[in-house]
Amino acid sequence: MDLHSEIIIKFHSYFSSFSYHSCFSRLRVCVAFFMMLSDLLTASAAESAEDFIQSLNRLPTRDVYMKGMSYSERLPIAADSALMCYAVAFDRLGKAGGDRKELIPIMRSKIDAAFIVLKVYGDMATAYQYLEEALEMAERMDDKSGLCYANINIGFILVNCRMSSLSSASSADANLHFTYTLDGYRNAVECKDWRAVLRSMENLAEWVFYDDEPDVSRLKDCLVNPVPPSQEGIYPVMSLLTAGLKSYMDGEHAAADSCFRRMETLDFTVKLMSREQVNNLGRFLSARTNEKMGDAGTALEKLLYLYNSLAETDDYTNRYWTAGMLWRFYLRHGRNDEAERWHLTTYREKQNLAERFKAVSIEELRYRSRLSETHRILGEEREKGRKRELLMVVAGTVLAAVIVILTLWLYYSSCKRRYVMKMYEKHLRMMEAQDNRLYSDSSDSSDSSDNSENPESPENPENPENPDSSALLPGIMKILNEGSEPLDPDFQLPDLAEAVGSNTAYVSRAINGTGKNFKTILMERRVREACRLLDDPKVKSSLSIEGIARQSGFKSRSTFSTAFKTLVGLSPSEYRDASRRNAGRQEKAEKQ
């Protein structure tokens, strides 16, 4: 049924229950009509469920709970909206931690949600699960109000469960309702919640007086007068119920019946009990008291009136309860035909009750509760397992990455080491070839110098105005290759020209005739000197790279490194390491 149909049905129920013969009734009808219009407008402009939940997610938990309470007051029309509010509150349990301000509205949401799913949908199993969870939370927080309502509602579910179950229940299950309700009563007295006290007193009295021979001592041992004198005018139901029960337990049945009769006609409503419930409770207790006093006719009359008043309602619990009372009444008085008829009526009401509450037994409630707890534990274990698996995957991935990186680094280091040694050996061969070439060049230059003294030479080397370039080259190369002057950082081309007794133009022309310029030959000389120093065991252990650069004629390490890398193909550090490895291999070879 959609929301609009529910609103219209609710309005018709209001409309048919009022009389037009008084202005007050007409006014109430008008108010109901405008309430219906308001609900229709609200329904037509209602947001989708997703938008509704998103709006709830923006509210604090207490406001979500209060919003759910406002919908709970409009049952059954707003049942789904209320449950959505409570579901949003449930989802915040994991994030609440130990925050009492967050946990209390969540706990109360569970209690109210249990009431809705039981009253509107007849789902005792889900209601019981919610209440068990609320009871556990209330015990952890030592919240007396939460303990009170959780215990009372669990007791109410258990008594309905026992009555609606088509299987027999044990005596332990029969007393389970009394135990929970008694705990709720004591919590209610402790936190001075008089409405809850009244509801628990009603349940306790009904349960004790339902037996053929009521054991009022069970009620007497726990019953106290919880109503302060200043509260008696506000809660006359509780005052009459307390006084009547005390009189009954003291054997003063006439005084007890007087209190219960006044409850039959009392026009008073409390939050947890309607006027009809108050009147029916007084009628039931009065009937049992009349029977105890020997007035069976009055007792039977009240029980029949009580059943007939419930026959057209959907109060299946009290209908079954009253039918069972009539069946047992006739059995006690030996009227077997009427007892058999009411026995069948009781069974039929029990079937209705079982259909209403889906015939869930107490054992099934406990099983579902344990199963829910098991699912919760398994869910937590699965979550821990997933976290462990994720951690292992991450750890394995990191370890694999480290191994790969280490393997690549080792492979790179090995390749680089082989490359460095290869380049070092190549450089040694190149230096050896260069030394041989220099030696042959020096021999050729000496021969050419002898030939230059021949008078047939067209040019005179002694004439500085017309020098022979080939005559200058041996001296130039000797200075550049063997002299110490090029190792001076400030050594330049004019210094070389002065050393050979010529000018820079002719010296430059002579050098260019070799296919290289002055800077290239000077850099080669200095790098060759640096290689010699780096190969010398004494020098390379006592001097740093900067010191070798200065002794080789370079002004800075950066310039030295660039020149060295260009000519040798290795950095100075790589060359020194290769030289050490080469020396180690030679020593090892000599030892072998």
Secondary structure, 3 states (H helix, E strand, C coil): CCHHHHHHHHHHHHHHHCCCCCHHHHHHHHHHHHHHHHHHHHHHCCCCHHHHHHHHHCCCHHHHHHHHHHHHCCCCCCHHHHHHHHHHHHHCHHHHCCCHHHHHHHHHHHHHHHHHHHHCCCCHHHHHHHHHHHHHHHHHHCCHHHHHHHHHHHHHHHHHHHHHCCCCCCHHHHHHHHHHHHHHHHHHHHCCCHHHHHHHHHHHHHHHHHCCCCCHHHHHCCCCCCCCHHHCCCCHHHHHHHHHHHHHHCCCHHHHHHHHHHHHCCCCCECCECHHHHHHHHHHHHHHHHHHHCCHHHHHHHHHHHHHHHCCCCCHHHHHHHHHHHHHHHHHCCCHHHHHHHHHHHHHHHHHHHHHCCCCCHHHHHHHHHHHHHHHHHHHHHHHHHHHHHHHHHHHHHHHHHHHHHHHHHHHHHHHHHHHHHHHHHHHHHHHHHHHHHHHHHHHHHHHHHHCCCCCCCCCCCCCCCCCHHHHHHHHHHHHHHCCHHHCCCCCHHHHHHHHCCCHHHHHHHHHCCCCCHHHHHHHHHHHHHHHHHHCHHHHHHCCHHHHHHHCCCCCHHHHHHHHHHHHCCCHHHHHHHHHHHHHHHHHHHHC
